Amino acid sequence: SPTPILPMTWWWDFHADNQQYFHFAHAATFAKKTSEGAGPLEPQAVSASSNVEALALKSPSGRFLWVHNKTAGTLNGASVTLTDLPNVTFTARSLDPWKGGWSEPRNVQPAGGSVKLELPSLPGDADLAYWLAAP
C-alpha cells in the first residue's frame, strides 16, 4: 500500500552506521498518523508552486502532505493546494522531519473543495510534512 516513507526504509544501514537513529523516530511519528483510522490510503490531488515537490495521500481520518524545496536556496512565498476535499473543517499541523515535533494546530476550511497552504520559509533542500485531520 502507498505510504510516504517506504522509499526511505532501505537507507537504514547508512543511518545506523552514522548514529542517525533520530531519522527513524521522526519518520515513525509521521507514519503513525498514516495508520490511524480504518480504510485504505489513496492518492490525494495536490499542486504546488514552482520549485516545490509535493506528494499527498488521503485516508478516512485525514490528509497527509509532504513538501520539498527542490532548490539549493531558501524558498519564500511558496504554497501548495489540496483539491477534491469535502466541505469540512480540517485541523492542520506541520511536522519538521529533521527536528521532529508537531506545530500548533490550526483550522483550515476548504473553499470550493480546495485548501491552499502557505508554506513557511524553507531552506534549500528542506522538507516539511503536514497532517490535516478530518473531523
C-alpha positions as CSV (number, residue, x, y, z in Angstrom):
1,S,0.0,0.0,0.0
2,P,1.3,3.5,-0.6
3,T,3.0,5.3,2.2
4,P,5.1,8.4,2.4
5,I,8.1,6.6,3.9
6,L,8.5,3.2,2.1
7,P,11.2,4.5,-0.4
8,M,13.4,5.6,2.6
9,T,13.4,2.3,4.5
10,W,16.4,0.7,2.6
11,W,18.7,3.5,3.9
12,W,18.7,2.1,7.4
13,D,22.3,1.0,7.2
14,F,23.6,4.5,6.4
15,H,21.8,5.9,9.4
16,A,22.8,3.1,11.7
17,D,26.5,3.4,10.7
18,N,26.4,7.2,11.3
19,Q,24.4,7.1,14.6
20,Q,21.5,8.8,13.0
21,Y,18.7,6.8,14.5
22,F,16.7,10.0,15.1
23,H,15.6,9.9,11.5
24,F,13.6,6.7,12.2
25,A,11.9,8.3,15.2
26,H,10.7,11.3,13.1
27,A,9.6,9.0,10.2
28,A,7.7,6.8,12.7
29,T,5.9,9.9,14.2
30,F,4.5,10.7,10.8
31,A,3.9,7.0,9.8
32,K,1.9,6.5,12.9
33,K,-0.6,9.1,11.7
34,T,-1.0,7.3,8.3
35,S,-2.2,4.2,10.1
36,E,-4.8,5.9,12.2
37,G,-8.4,5.1,11.4
38,A,-10.0,2.4,9.2
39,G,-9.7,2.3,5.5
40,P,-7.1,2.4,2.8
41,L,-4.7,5.1,1.8
42,E,-5.5,6.7,-1.6
43,P,-3.9,9.4,-3.7
44,Q,-4.8,12.9,-2.9
45,A,-4.9,15.6,-5.5
46,V,-2.2,18.3,-4.8
47,S,-0.5,21.1,-6.8
48,A,2.5,23.2,-5.7
49,S,4.1,26.4,-6.7
50,S,7.4,26.5,-8.6
51,N,10.4,24.7,-7.1
52,V,8.2,22.7,-4.6
53,E,7.7,19.0,-4.9
54,A,4.5,17.9,-3.1
55,L,3.0,14.4,-2.5
56,A,-0.2,13.7,-0.7
57,L,-2.3,10.8,0.5
58,K,-5.8,10.6,1.9
59,S,-7.4,8.3,4.4
60,P,-10.7,8.3,6.2
61,S,-9.1,10.1,9.1
62,G,-7.4,12.9,7.2
63,R,-4.8,14.0,4.6
64,F,-1.1,13.6,4.6
65,L,1.2,16.0,2.7
66,W,5.0,16.1,2.2
67,V,6.7,19.1,0.6
68,H,10.3,19.5,-0.5
69,N,12.2,22.6,-1.6
70,K,13.9,21.4,-4.8
71,T,16.3,24.4,-4.9
72,A,19.6,24.9,-3.1
73,G,18.5,28.3,-1.9
74,T,15.8,29.4,0.6
75,L,12.3,29.4,-0.8
76,N,9.9,32.1,0.3
77,G,6.2,32.7,-0.6
78,A,5.6,29.1,-1.8
79,S,2.3,27.3,-1.4
80,V,0.6,24.0,-2.0
81,T,-3.1,23.4,-2.8
82,L,-5.1,20.3,-2.0
83,T,-8.2,19.8,-4.1
84,D,-11.2,17.5,-4.2
85,L,-11.7,17.9,-0.5
86,P,-15.0,17.6,1.4
87,N,-16.5,20.7,2.8
88,V,-15.4,20.1,6.4
89,T,-13.1,21.9,8.7
90,F,-9.7,20.2,9.0
91,T,-7.2,20.6,11.8
92,A,-3.8,21.2,10.2
93,R,-0.4,20.6,11.9
94,S,3.1,20.5,10.3
95,L,6.0,18.3,11.3
96,D,9.6,19.1,10.7
97,P,11.1,15.8,9.6
98,W,14.6,16.7,10.8
99,K,13.8,18.1,14.2
100,G,10.5,16.3,15.0
101,G,7.7,17.8,16.9
102,W,4.3,19.0,15.7
103,S,3.3,22.6,15.2
104,E,0.4,24.1,17.0
105,P,-2.9,23.0,15.4
106,R,-4.9,25.4,13.2
107,N,-8.2,25.0,11.5
108,V,-8.4,25.1,7.7
109,Q,-11.7,25.2,5.8
110,P,-11.9,24.2,2.1
111,A,-13.4,26.8,-0.3
112,G,-14.8,25.2,-3.4
113,G,-13.2,21.9,-2.4
114,S,-9.7,23.3,-2.2
115,V,-7.3,24.4,0.6
116,K,-4.2,26.5,-0.1
117,L,-1.4,26.2,2.5
118,E,1.1,29.0,2.5
119,L,4.5,27.4,3.3
120,P,6.9,28.9,5.8
121,S,10.4,29.9,4.6
122,L,12.1,26.7,3.6
123,P,15.9,26.4,3.4
124,G,17.4,24.8,0.4
125,D,16.7,21.1,0.0
126,A,14.4,21.2,3.1
127,D,11.3,19.0,3.7
128,L,8.1,19.6,5.7
129,A,5.2,17.3,6.4
130,Y,1.6,18.2,7.1
131,W,-1.3,16.3,8.7
132,L,-4.8,17.6,8.1
133,A,-7.1,15.7,10.5
134,A,-10.7,15.2,9.4
135,P,-13.5,15.8,12.0
